[in-house]
Amino acid sequence: MENKKVTTANASRRSFLKKGALASSIFIVPRHVLGGVGYIAPSDRLNLAAIGAGGKGSSDIFNASVNGREKVAALCDVDFGGSAKKSVENFPKAKLYADFRRMLDAEKGIDAVTISTPDHVHGPAAAYAMERGIHVYVQKPMTHNIREARLLTQMAREKKIVTQMGNQGGSNPLLNMVQKWVDDDTIGAVSKVQVWTNRPVWPQGNAMQQPDPSLKPESLDWNLWLGPAEEKPYIPNMHPFNWRGWWDYGTGALGDVGCHLIDIPFRTLGLKYPTDAECSVGSVYSQMWNADYHPEGCPASSFITLHFDATEKSKSPIEMTWSDGGIRPSHPDIIPADNDIGGPGSYNGVMIIGEKGIISTNINDSSPLTPKLYLYDGTTEFGPETEPNDEPEYGHQRKWVDACKAGFGSEEHLGLTSSFDYAGPMTETVLMGNLAIRSYLLRKEDDEGKMQFFGRKKLLWDGENMRITNLEEANQFVGRTYREGWEV
């Protein structure tokens, strides 16, 4: 992408905002005296924009505005006839755009953007904004592929961009309870982590879902919705939600809730890049198509195994398993048979398994986390049934906005729970599972003309260099091919 310079006026304004915390300490007359209770000087307000203003984007930009404390200057969406109408109602003075590239080029005063599009646009939109010195809040998963996550992490450091990924559970105060159990060695050395979900709860991509341009809503710009993906005729119901099950646009169950669930052990155990990945997928048979080989769509269920080296917080190597499609681990003997594992109904959860006991907890977003500790000596300790929720999504967006105003490297910035320095490696780990799934479906013709699967093996991962070392064909899934004008 073209790297355009930030205008001098806008750069000066951002410099002022970054020094806001220091400048506020030298005011002699309080602002509430000058402008009344609740007065905020215009120079103190952040100019925000949304890329993806519907669905989750509507709450992201609303929470980032902090009840009108910040100014929402522009909204971008490919379909203002859908759920994005809510954002237009909330911010009637915001300018509307269909193409985020035009918006960011035209609106020179934007300081920060929320990005809440389908997964395949996260990387291109974030890169385009960051190249222009604009701070970014990006929904989970941070990117569509591993290469993008690494590039954006490096770009944020180099350009001093304040970043946050939208796994809001990372700001949940109850995570401190899990962290303390780990740090205090309450469950002893951890050797295994089990993570599971009932997702997908949406149709997975399949060959029976055919394009039909005649059904495209008039309000939808399909070409812009495709973004970096290959040009294709309109596929009904892909927008606004069914894209999750298609590799071109989504990242499946892992991308949807993996950034919530895997976040818990990745964060509390201080994990780094995995050393390998292995998977198997469930098969659904149909007379119409062979679901065991469908490279365009995510599987209905999968089982992933990842291994990690020991870290400062986890003194021994760790095996992490992930299962989706409703497949869950066996109920440990240490946990009473009538108790749920993970969350309510045991639909989603995490178990961190140590030599002295088990931590069992739930999906780490805005649903009850309720950490539970079970020790082999009979000791138990449970977190509260109701989570502390004094502000929307634990203030995840508001804290990012405060960090944007305080500046890169400030205490507020360093206190963010999912800046790209953390969210990048964690996202790479989540997406390693998808790399294993897609490699599992690789096949080629043998000497007898029969198609044979050849990627069904443990994949050895060189995390520093982003390469599978024992199956070259698998490296095609580290990144992706981009349409012209959408490159990262």
FENGIVEN-V946530 format. One record per pair of residues at least 12 apart in sequence whose ideal C-beta (glycine too) atoms are under 10 Angstrom apart, sorted by the first residue. I is the first residue (numbers start at 1). J is the second residue. Records with the same first field share a line. If there is no record, write none. Layout:
BEGIN
I=J / J
END
This chain:
BEGIN
1=101 / 124 / 127 / 128 / 131 / 132 / 482 / 485 / 486 / 487 / 488
2=101 / 105 / 128 / 131 / 485
3=127 / 128 / 130 / 131 / 132 / 159
4=104 / 105 / 128 / 131 / 132 / 133
5=131 / 132 / 133
6=108 / 131 / 132 / 133 / 134 / 159
7=108 / 109 / 132 / 133
9=108 / 109
10=47 / 107 / 108 / 109 / 110 / 111 / 132 / 133 / 134
11=133
13=43 / 47 / 108 / 109 / 111
14=46 / 47 / 109 / 111 / 112 / 133 / 134 / 135 / 404 / 405 / 407
15=407
16=43 / 44 / 405
17=43 / 44 / 45 / 46 / 47 / 111 / 112 / 135 / 404 / 405 / 406 / 407
18=111 / 160 / 162 / 403 / 404 / 405 / 406 / 407 / 408 / 409 / 410 / 413
19=405 / 406 / 407 / 410
20=43 / 44 / 46 / 402 / 404 / 405 / 406 / 407 / 410
21=402 / 405 / 406 / 407 / 410 / 411 / 412
22=406 / 407 / 410
23=43 / 44
24=44 / 405
27=41
31=44
38=68 / 69
40=68 / 69 / 70 / 71
42=71
44=69 / 70 / 405
45=65 / 68 / 69 / 70 / 71 / 73 / 111 / 405
46=64 / 65 / 66 / 69 / 70 / 71 / 72 / 73 / 110 / 111 / 112 / 135 / 401 / 402 / 404 / 405
47=70 / 71 / 72 / 73 / 74 / 107 / 108 / 109 / 110 / 111 / 112 / 113 / 134
48=61 / 64 / 65 / 66 / 70 / 71 / 72 / 73 / 74 / 75 / 91 / 94 / 110 / 111 / 112 / 113 / 114 / 135 / 137 / 397 / 401 / 404
49=61 / 64 / 71 / 72 / 73 / 74 / 75 / 76 / 94 / 95 / 97 / 100 / 103 / 104 / 107 / 109 / 110 / 111 / 112 / 113 / 114 / 115 / 129 / 134
50=62 / 64 / 65 / 72 / 73 / 74 / 75 / 76 / 77 / 84 / 87 / 91 / 94 / 97 / 100 / 103 / 113 / 114 / 115 / 116 / 117 / 137
51=74 / 75 / 76 / 77 / 97 / 99 / 100 / 101 / 103 / 104 / 113 / 114 / 115 / 116 / 117 / 121 / 122 / 124 / 125 / 126 / 128 / 129 / 136 / 137 / 138 / 139
52=75 / 76 / 77 / 78 / 84 / 87 / 100 / 113 / 114 / 115 / 116 / 117 / 118 / 121 / 122 / 125 / 138 / 139
53=72 / 74 / 75 / 76 / 77 / 78 / 79 / 80 / 82 / 83 / 84 / 85 / 86 / 87 / 88 / 90 / 91 / 94 / 96 / 97 / 114 / 116 / 117
54=75 / 77 / 78 / 79 / 80 / 81 / 82 / 83 / 84 / 85 / 86 / 87 / 88 / 116 / 117 / 239 / 240
55=77 / 82 / 83 / 84 / 86 / 87 / 116 / 117 / 118 / 139 / 240 / 241
56=83 / 114 / 116 / 117 / 139 / 140 / 166
57=75 / 76 / 77 / 83 / 84 / 86 / 87 / 114 / 115 / 116 / 117 / 139 / 166
58=75 / 77 / 83 / 84 / 85 / 86 / 87 / 88 / 89 / 90 / 91 / 114 / 116
59=86 / 87 / 114 / 116 / 166 / 168 / 392 / 393 / 397
60=87 / 114 / 115 / 116 / 137 / 138 / 139 / 166 / 168 / 392 / 393 / 396 / 397 / 400
61=75 / 86 / 87 / 90 / 91 / 94 / 113 / 114 / 116 / 137 / 397
62=86 / 87 / 90 / 91 / 114 / 392 / 397
63=114 / 137 / 168 / 391 / 392 / 393 / 395 / 396 / 397 / 398 / 400 / 401
64=112 / 113 / 114 / 137 / 164 / 396 / 397 / 398 / 400 / 401 / 404
65=90 / 91 / 114 / 397 / 398 / 401
66=391 / 392 / 395 / 397 / 398 / 401 / 402
67=391 / 392 / 398
68=90 / 91
69=398 / 401
70=111 / 112 / 398 / 401 / 404 / 405
71=91 / 93 / 94 / 109 / 110 / 111
72=87 / 90 / 91 / 92 / 93 / 94 / 95 / 114
73=91 / 93 / 94 / 95 / 103 / 107 / 109 / 110 / 111
74=91 / 93 / 94 / 95 / 96 / 97 / 100 / 103 / 104 / 106 / 107 / 109 / 110 / 113
75=87 / 88 / 90 / 91 / 94 / 95 / 96 / 97 / 103
76=94 / 95 / 96 / 97 / 98 / 99 / 100 / 101 / 102 / 103 / 104 / 107 / 113 / 115 / 117 / 125 / 224
77=96 / 97 / 98 / 100 / 116 / 117 / 219 / 220 / 221 / 224 / 225
78=97 / 98 / 99 / 100 / 117 / 118 / 121 / 219 / 220 / 221 / 222 / 223 / 224 / 225 / 226 / 227 / 239 / 240
79=98 / 217 / 218 / 219 / 220 / 221 / 222 / 224 / 225 / 239 / 240
80=96 / 97 / 98 / 219 / 220 / 221
81=217 / 218 / 219 / 220
82=217 / 219 / 220 / 239 / 240
83=240
84=96 / 219 / 240
85=219
94=107
95=107
98=219 / 220 / 221 / 223 / 224 / 225
99=221 / 223 / 224 / 227
100=113 / 115 / 117 / 121 / 124 / 125 / 128 / 129 / 224 / 227
101=124 / 125 / 128 / 129 / 224 / 485 / 486
103=128 / 129
104=125 / 128 / 129 / 131 / 132 / 134
105=128 / 132
107=134
108=132
110=129 / 132 / 133 / 134 / 135
111=133 / 134 / 135 / 162 / 401 / 404 / 405
112=129 / 134 / 135 / 136 / 137 / 161 / 162 / 163 / 164 / 400 / 401 / 403 / 404 / 405
113=125 / 126 / 128 / 129 / 130 / 132 / 134 / 135 / 136 / 137 / 138
114=135 / 136 / 137 / 138 / 139 / 164 / 166 / 397 / 400 / 401
115=128 / 129 / 136 / 137 / 138 / 139 / 142 / 165 / 166
116=137 / 138 / 139 / 166
117=138 / 139 / 225 / 227 / 243 / 249
118=139 / 144 / 225 / 226 / 227 / 229 / 238 / 239 / 240 / 241 / 243 / 244 / 246 / 248 / 249 / 250 / 251
119=139 / 140 / 141 / 142 / 143 / 144 / 145 / 243 / 244 / 246 / 247 / 248 / 249 / 250 / 251 / 252 / 255 / 256 / 431
120=143 / 144 / 145 / 148 / 225 / 226 / 227 / 228 / 229 / 243 / 246 / 247 / 248 / 249 / 250 / 251 / 480 / 482 / 486
121=143 / 144 / 224 / 225 / 226 / 227 / 228 / 229 / 249 / 486
122=136 / 138 / 139 / 140 / 141 / 142 / 143 / 144 / 145 / 148 / 149 / 152 / 165 / 166 / 227 / 251 / 255 / 427 / 488
123=138 / 141 / 142 / 143 / 144 / 145 / 147 / 148 / 149 / 151 / 152 / 227 / 228 / 479 / 480 / 482 / 486 / 487 / 488
124=143 / 144 / 148 / 227 / 228 / 482 / 483 / 485 / 486 / 487 / 488
125=138 / 227 / 228 / 486 / 488
126=138 / 142 / 143 / 148 / 151 / 152 / 155 / 156 / 161 / 163 / 165 / 420 / 488
127=143 / 148 / 151 / 152 / 155 / 486 / 487 / 488
128=486 / 488
129=161
130=151 / 152 / 155 / 156 / 158 / 159 / 160 / 161 / 163 / 420
131=155 / 159 / 161
132=159 / 161
133=159 / 160 / 161
134=159 / 161 / 162 / 404
135=156 / 159 / 160 / 161 / 162 / 163 / 164 / 400 / 401 / 403 / 404 / 405 / 407 / 408 / 413
136=152 / 155 / 156 / 161 / 162 / 163 / 164 / 165 / 400 / 404 / 420
137=162 / 163 / 164 / 165 / 166 / 396 / 397 / 400 / 401 / 404 / 418
138=152 / 163 / 164 / 165 / 166 / 418 / 420 / 423 / 427
139=165 / 166 / 167 / 168 / 259
140=165 / 166 / 167 / 168 / 169 / 170 / 251 / 255 / 256 / 257 / 258 / 259 / 260 / 263 / 365 / 418 / 423 / 426 / 427 / 430
141=165 / 166 / 167 / 250 / 251 / 254 / 255 / 256 / 258 / 259 / 423 / 426 / 427 / 428 / 430 / 431 / 434
142=163 / 164 / 165 / 166 / 167 / 255 / 259 / 418 / 420 / 423 / 424 / 426 / 427 / 428 / 430 / 431
143=165 / 251 / 255 / 420 / 423 / 424 / 427 / 428 / 431 / 480 / 488
144=227 / 228 / 229 / 247 / 248 / 249 / 250 / 251 / 255 / 427 / 431 / 434 / 479 / 480 / 488
145=247 / 251 / 427 / 428 / 431 / 434 / 435 / 477 / 478 / 479 / 480 / 488
146=273 / 424 / 427 / 428 / 429 / 430 / 431 / 432 / 434 / 435 / 461 / 463 / 466 / 475 / 477 / 478 / 479
147=428 / 431 / 466 / 475 / 477 / 478 / 479 / 480 / 488
148=228 / 424 / 427 / 428 / 431 / 478 / 479 / 480 / 488
149=165 / 420 / 423 / 424 / 425 / 426 / 427 / 428 / 429 / 430 / 431 / 466
150=420 / 424 / 425 / 427 / 428 / 463 / 464 / 466 / 478 / 479
151=424 / 479 / 488
152=165 / 420 / 423 / 424 / 427 / 488
153=419 / 420 / 421 / 422 / 423 / 424 / 425 / 427 / 428
154=420 / 424
155=420 / 488
156=408 / 419 / 420 / 421 / 423 / 424
157=408 / 419 / 420 / 421 / 424
159=408
160=407 / 408 / 409 / 413
161=404 / 408 / 413 / 419 / 420
162=400 / 401 / 402 / 403 / 404 / 405 / 406 / 407 / 408 / 409 / 410 / 412 / 413 / 416 / 419 / 420
163=400 / 403 / 404 / 408 / 413 / 416 / 418 / 419 / 420 / 421 / 422 / 423 / 424
164=396 / 397 / 399 / 400 / 401 / 403 / 404 / 413 / 416 / 417 / 418 / 419 / 420 / 422 / 423
165=259 / 263 / 396 / 400 / 416 / 417 / 418 / 419 / 420 / 422 / 423 / 424 / 426 / 427
166=259 / 365 / 393 / 396 / 397 / 400 / 418 / 423
167=257 / 258 / 259 / 260 / 261 / 262 / 263 / 267 / 364 / 365 / 396 / 417 / 418 / 422 / 423 / 426 / 427 / 430
168=260 / 364 / 365 / 366 / 392 / 393 / 394 / 395 / 396 / 397 / 417 / 418
169=259 / 260 / 261 / 263 / 264 / 267 / 362 / 363 / 364 / 365 / 366 / 367 / 369 / 387 / 393 / 394 / 396 / 417 / 418
170=259 / 260 / 263 / 264 / 267 / 364 / 365 / 394 / 396 / 416 / 417 / 418 / 422 / 423 / 426
171=364 / 391 / 393 / 394 / 395 / 396 / 397 / 398 / 399 / 400 / 415 / 416 / 417 / 418
172=263 / 264 / 364 / 365 / 366 / 368 / 369 / 371 / 387 / 388 / 389 / 393 / 394 / 396 / 417
173=369 / 387 / 388 / 389 / 390 / 394
174=361 / 362 / 364 / 368 / 369 / 370 / 371 / 383 / 384 / 387 / 388 / 394
175=263 / 264 / 267 / 268 / 361 / 364 / 369 / 371 / 383 / 394 / 417
176=268 / 371 / 383
177=268 / 359 / 361 / 369 / 370 / 371 / 372 / 373 / 381 / 382 / 383 / 384
178=264 / 265 / 267 / 268 / 269 / 350 / 352 / 359 / 361 / 364 / 369 / 371 / 372 / 373 / 383
179=264 / 267 / 268 / 269 / 270 / 313 / 371
180=268 / 371
181=268 / 352 / 354 / 357 / 359 / 371 / 373 / 375 / 381
182=265 / 267 / 268 / 269 / 270 / 313 / 314 / 352 / 354 / 359
183=268 / 270 / 313
185=313 / 315 / 354 / 355 / 356
186=354 / 356 / 357 / 359 / 373 / 375 / 379 / 381
187=352 / 353 / 354 / 355 / 356 / 357 / 358 / 359 / 373 / 374 / 375 / 376
188=315 / 316 / 353 / 354 / 355 / 356 / 357 / 375 / 376
189=310 / 314 / 315 / 316 / 318 / 354 / 355 / 356
190=265 / 268 / 269 / 310 / 313 / 314 / 315 / 316 / 317 / 318 / 319 / 352 / 353 / 354 / 355 / 356 / 358 / 359
191=314 / 315 / 316 / 317 / 318 / 319 / 352 / 353 / 354 / 355
192=265 / 318 / 319 / 320 / 321 / 329 / 351 / 352 / 353 / 354 / 358
193=262 / 264 / 265 / 266 / 268 / 269 / 271 / 306 / 308 / 314 / 318 / 319 / 320 / 321 / 322 / 350 / 351 / 352 / 353 / 359
194=265 / 319 / 320 / 321 / 322 / 323 / 328 / 329 / 330 / 332 / 341 / 342 / 349 / 350 / 351 / 352 / 353 / 358 / 360
195=254 / 257 / 258 / 260 / 261 / 262 / 263 / 264 / 265 / 266 / 304 / 306 / 320 / 321 / 322 / 323 / 324 / 328 / 329 / 342 / 348 / 349 / 350 / 351 / 352 / 363 / 433
196=253 / 257 / 261 / 303 / 321 / 322 / 323 / 324 / 325 / 326 / 327 / 328 / 329 / 341 / 342 / 346 / 347 / 348 / 349 / 350 / 351
197=253 / 254 / 256 / 257 / 258 / 260 / 261 / 322 / 323 / 324 / 325 / 326 / 327 / 328 / 342 / 343 / 347 / 348 / 349 / 363
198=253 / 257 / 324 / 325 / 326 / 327 / 328 / 343 / 345 / 346 / 347 / 348 / 363
199=244 / 252 / 253 / 254 / 255 / 256 / 257 / 258 / 261 / 301 / 324 / 325 / 326 / 347 / 348 / 363
200=244 / 245 / 250 / 252 / 253 / 256 / 257 / 298 / 299 / 300 / 301 / 302 / 324 / 325 / 326
201=244 / 253 / 256 / 257 / 326 / 347
202=237 / 241 / 242 / 243 / 244 / 245 / 250 / 252 / 253 / 256 / 298
203=237 / 241 / 242 / 244 / 245 / 246 / 297 / 300
204=242 / 244 / 245 / 246 / 250 / 252 / 253 / 284 / 291 / 294 / 296 / 297 / 298 / 299 / 300 / 301 / 325
205=235 / 238 / 242 / 243 / 244 / 245 / 246 / 247 / 248 / 249 / 250 / 252 / 294 / 295 / 296 / 297 / 298 / 299
206=245 / 246 / 284 / 286 / 288 / 289 / 291 / 294 / 296 / 297 / 298 / 300
207=286 / 288 / 289 / 290 / 291 / 294 / 296 / 297
208=286 / 288 / 289
209=235 / 236 / 237 / 238 / 242 / 245 / 246 / 296 / 297
210=233 / 235 / 236
211=232 / 233 / 234 / 235 / 236 / 238
212=233 / 234 / 235 / 236
213=233 / 234 / 235 / 236
214=233 / 234 / 236
215=234 / 235 / 236 / 237
216=233 / 234 / 235 / 236 / 239
217=234 / 236 / 239 / 240
220=234 / 238 / 239 / 240
221=239
222=234 / 235 / 238 / 239
223=483
225=238 / 239 / 240 / 243 / 249
226=238 / 239 / 248 / 249 / 483 / 486
227=249 / 482 / 483 / 485 / 486
228=248 / 249 / 480 / 481 / 482 / 483 / 484 / 485 / 486 / 487 / 488
229=243 / 246 / 247 / 248 / 249 / 480 / 481 / 482 / 483 / 486
230=248 / 480 / 481 / 482 / 483
231=483
232=248
235=249
238=250
244=256 / 298
245=296 / 297 / 298 / 299 / 300
246=296 / 297 / 298
247=294 / 295 / 296 / 297 / 298 / 434 / 437 / 438 / 441 / 477 / 480
248=296 / 297 / 480
250=297 / 298 / 434
251=298 / 427 / 430 / 431 / 433 / 434
252=297 / 298 / 299 / 302 / 324 / 433 / 434 / 437 / 438
253=298 / 299 / 300 / 301 / 302 / 322 / 323 / 324 / 325 / 433 / 434 / 437
254=298 / 302 / 304 / 322 / 324 / 429 / 430 / 431 / 432 / 433 / 434 / 436 / 437
255=298 / 427 / 430 / 431 / 433 / 434
256=298 / 324 / 430
257=324 / 348 / 363 / 364 / 365 / 430
258=304 / 322 / 324 / 426 / 427 / 429 / 430 / 431 / 433 / 434
259=364 / 365 / 418 / 423 / 426 / 427 / 429 / 430 / 431
260=348 / 350 / 362 / 363 / 364 / 365 / 366 / 367 / 430
261=322 / 324 / 342 / 343 / 348 / 349 / 350 / 361 / 362 / 363 / 364 / 365 / 430
262=306 / 320 / 322 / 350 / 364 / 426 / 427 / 429 / 430 / 433
263=350 / 363 / 364 / 365 / 417 / 418 / 422 / 423 / 426 / 427 / 429 / 430
264=349 / 350 / 352 / 359 / 361 / 362 / 363 / 364 / 369 / 371
265=308 / 314 / 318 / 320 / 350 / 351 / 352 / 359 / 361
266=308 / 320 / 422 / 425 / 426 / 427 / 429 / 430
267=313 / 364 / 417 / 418 / 422 / 426
268=313 / 314 / 350 / 352 / 359 / 361
269=308 / 310 / 311 / 312 / 313 / 314 / 318 / 320 / 352
270=308 / 310 / 311 / 312 / 313 / 314
271=306 / 308 / 309 / 310 / 311 / 313 / 314 / 318 / 320 / 425 / 426 / 429
272=308 / 309 / 310 / 311 / 314 / 425 / 426 / 428 / 429 / 463 / 464
273=306 / 308 / 309 / 425 / 428 / 429 / 432 / 461 / 462 / 463 / 464 / 466
274=304 / 305 / 306 / 307 / 308 / 309 / 318 / 320 / 428 / 429 / 432 / 433 / 436 / 459 / 461 / 463
275=306 / 307 / 308 / 309 / 317 / 458 / 460 / 461 / 462 / 463
276=305 / 306 / 307 / 308 / 432 / 436 / 457 / 458 / 459 / 460 / 461 / 468 / 469 / 470
277=304 / 305 / 306 / 307 / 320 / 322 / 429 / 432 / 433 / 434 / 435 / 436 / 437 / 439 / 458 / 459 / 460 / 461 / 468 / 474
278=303 / 304 / 305 / 306 / 307 / 321 / 433 / 436 / 439 / 440 / 456 / 457 / 458 / 459 / 460
279=299 / 302 / 303 / 304 / 305 / 306 / 322 / 432 / 433 / 434 / 435 / 436 / 437 / 438 / 439 / 440 / 441 / 455 / 456 / 458 / 459
280=299 / 301 / 302 / 303 / 304 / 305 / 323 / 436 / 437 / 440 / 456
281=294 / 298 / 299 / 300 / 301 / 302 / 303 / 304 / 324 / 325 / 436 / 437 / 440 / 441 / 456
282=299 / 300 / 301 / 302 / 303 / 323 / 324 / 325 / 326 / 327
283=299 / 300 / 301
284=299 / 300 / 301 / 325
292=440 / 441 / 443 / 453
293=441 / 442 / 443 / 451 / 453
294=441
295=438 / 441 / 442 / 443
296=441
297=441
298=324 / 325 / 434 / 437 / 438
299=324 / 325 / 437 / 438 / 440 / 441
300=324 / 325 / 326
301=323 / 324 / 325 / 326 / 327
302=322 / 323 / 324 / 325 / 327 / 433 / 434 / 436 / 437 / 440
303=321 / 322 / 323 / 324 / 325 / 327 / 433 / 437
304=320 / 321 / 322 / 323 / 324 / 430 / 432 / 433 / 434 / 435 / 436 / 437 / 440
305=319 / 320 / 321 / 322 / 323 / 433 / 436 / 458
306=318 / 319 / 320 / 321 / 322 / 429 / 430 / 432 / 433 / 436 / 461
307=319 / 320 / 458 / 460 / 461
308=320 / 429
309=463
314=352 / 354
316=354 / 355
318=352 / 353
319=353
320=350 / 352 / 429 / 433
321=351
322=430 / 433 / 436
324=348 / 433
326=347
328=341 / 342 / 346 / 347 / 348 / 349 / 351
329=341 / 342 / 346 / 349 / 351 / 353
331=346 / 351
332=351 / 353 / 357 / 358 / 360 / 374
333=374 / 376
334=353 / 357 / 358 / 360 / 374 / 375 / 376 / 378 / 380
335=351 / 357 / 358 / 360 / 372 / 374 / 380
336=374 / 380
339=360 / 372 / 374 / 380 / 382
340=360 / 362 / 370 / 372
341=358 / 360 / 361 / 362 / 372 / 374
342=360 / 361 / 362 / 363 / 370 / 372
343=360 / 361 / 362 / 363 / 364 / 367 / 368 / 369 / 370
344=362 / 363 / 367 / 368 / 370 / 385
346=360 / 362
347=362 / 363
348=361 / 362 / 363 / 364 / 365 / 367
349=361 / 362 / 363
350=362 / 363 / 364 / 369 / 371
351=372 / 374
352=371 / 373
354=375 / 376
355=376
356=373 / 374 / 375 / 376 / 377 / 379
357=373 / 374 / 375 / 376 / 377 / 378 / 379 / 380 / 381
358=372 / 373 / 374 / 375 / 376
359=371 / 372 / 373 / 374 / 381
360=372 / 373 / 374 / 382
361=373 / 383
362=383 / 387
365=393 / 394 / 396
366=387 / 389 / 392 / 393 / 394 / 396
367=387
368=383 / 384 / 385 / 386 / 387 / 389
369=383 / 384 / 387 / 388
370=382 / 383 / 384 / 385 / 386 / 387
371=383 / 384
394=417
396=416 / 417 / 418
399=412 / 413 / 415 / 416 / 417 / 418
400=412 / 413 / 416 / 417 / 418 / 419
402=415 / 416
403=415 / 416 / 419
425=463
428=461 / 463 / 466 / 478
429=461 / 463
431=477 / 478
432=459 / 461 / 463 / 468 / 477 / 478
434=477
435=459 / 461 / 468 / 474 / 475 / 476 / 477 / 478
436=455 / 456 / 457 / 458 / 459 / 461 / 468 / 474 / 477
437=455 / 477
438=455 / 474 / 476 / 477
439=453 / 454 / 455 / 456 / 457 / 459 / 468 / 471 / 473 / 474 / 475 / 476 / 477
440=453 / 455 / 456 / 457 / 459 / 474
441=453 / 455 / 456
442=454 / 455 / 456 / 471 / 473 / 474 / 476 / 477
443=455 / 456
444=473
454=471 / 473
455=468 / 471 / 473 / 474 / 477
456=471
457=470 / 471 / 474
458=470 / 471
459=471 / 474 / 475
460=474
461=474 / 478
466=478 / 479
END
